[in-house]
């Protein structure tokens, strides 16, 4: 199984056209800084939240550096979900100078 990966440049372009991004880091990491519009679903809770990943379009998965998001993508692909890994994760996003937001945990 091959998981598609995108750069943060490609993620930014996808987000501009309405793509969804899911952050699979832990809540404390998410509240420190995340991609604007990202939804938090911690890696350990992905199996219980499969419905959040379903849809007609691919869902972009991000974590700190790309490892946890790749594991999430592999699991999701086994479930028939088109998931795309963001290479370099939040480290690449933030170091590229792109905007981040923090402090807001989903209810």
C-alpha positions in Angstrom: 0.0 0.0 0.0 1.3 3.4 -1.0 0.3 6.4 1.0 0.2 9.7 -0.8 2.3 12.5 0.8 2.2 16.2 0.2 4.4 19.1 1.1 3.2 22.0 3.2 3.0 24.0 0.0 0.6 21.4 -1.5 -1.4 21.3 1.7 -1.8 25.1 1.7 -3.1 24.9 -1.9 -5.5 22.1 -1.0 -6.8 24.1 2.0 -7.4 27.1 -0.2 -9.9 24.9 -2.2 -11.7 23.6 0.9 -9.7 20.5 1.8 -10.0 19.0 5.3 -7.0 18.6 7.6 -7.0 16.4 10.7 -4.3 16.8 13.4 -3.5 13.5 15.1 -1.3 14.9 17.8 -2.2 15.0 21.5 -4.5 17.8 22.8 -1.7 19.6 24.5 0.3 19.8 21.3 -2.8 21.0 19.3 -3.5 23.8 21.8 0.1 25.0 21.5 -0.1 25.5 17.7 -2.0 24.0 14.8 -2.9 24.7 11.2 -5.9 27.0 11.1 -9.0 25.0 10.5 -7.5 21.7 11.6 -9.7 19.3 13.5 -8.1 17.4 16.4 -8.5 13.6 16.5 -5.6 12.2 18.5 -3.9 9.2 17.0 -5.1 6.9 19.7 -8.8 7.8 19.0 -8.7 7.5 15.3 -10.4 4.0 15.2 -13.3 5.3 17.3 -13.7 8.3 15.1 -13.8 6.8 11.6 -16.9 8.7 10.6 -14.9 12.0 10.9 -12.6 10.9 8.1 -15.3 9.8 5.6 -16.2 11.8 2.6 -15.8 12.1 -1.1 -12.5 14.1 -1.0 -9.2 13.1 0.5 -8.5 14.1 4.1 -5.1 15.5 4.9 -3.5 14.2 8.1 -0.8 16.1 10.0 1.2 15.5 13.2 4.4 17.0 14.6 6.8 15.6 12.0 5.0 13.1 9.8 5.4 9.8 11.7 2.1 9.6 13.6 0.2 11.0 10.6 1.6 8.3 8.4 0.5 5.6 10.9 -3.0 7.2 10.9 -3.0 7.2 7.0 -2.0 3.6 6.9 -4.8 2.6 9.3 -7.3 4.8 7.4 -6.3 3.4 4.0 -7.0 -0.1 5.4 -10.5 1.2 6.2 -11.1 2.5 2.7 -10.5 6.2 3.5 -8.4 8.3 1.1 -5.9 9.9 3.6 -3.0 12.0 2.6 0.1 12.4 4.8 1.6 15.9 5.3 5.3 15.4 5.0 7.3 17.2 7.8 4.1 17.9 9.8 3.7 20.9 12.0 7.5 21.4 12.1 7.6 22.0 8.4 4.4 24.1 8.5 5.6 26.4 11.2 9.2 26.7 10.0 7.9 27.7 6.6 6.4 30.8 8.2 2.8 29.8 7.7 0.2 30.9 10.2 -0.6 28.8 13.2 -3.3 29.1 15.8 -3.5 27.8 19.3 -5.4 27.6 22.5 -8.7 26.3 21.2 -9.5 22.7 22.0 -12.6 21.3 20.2 -15.5 20.7 22.5 
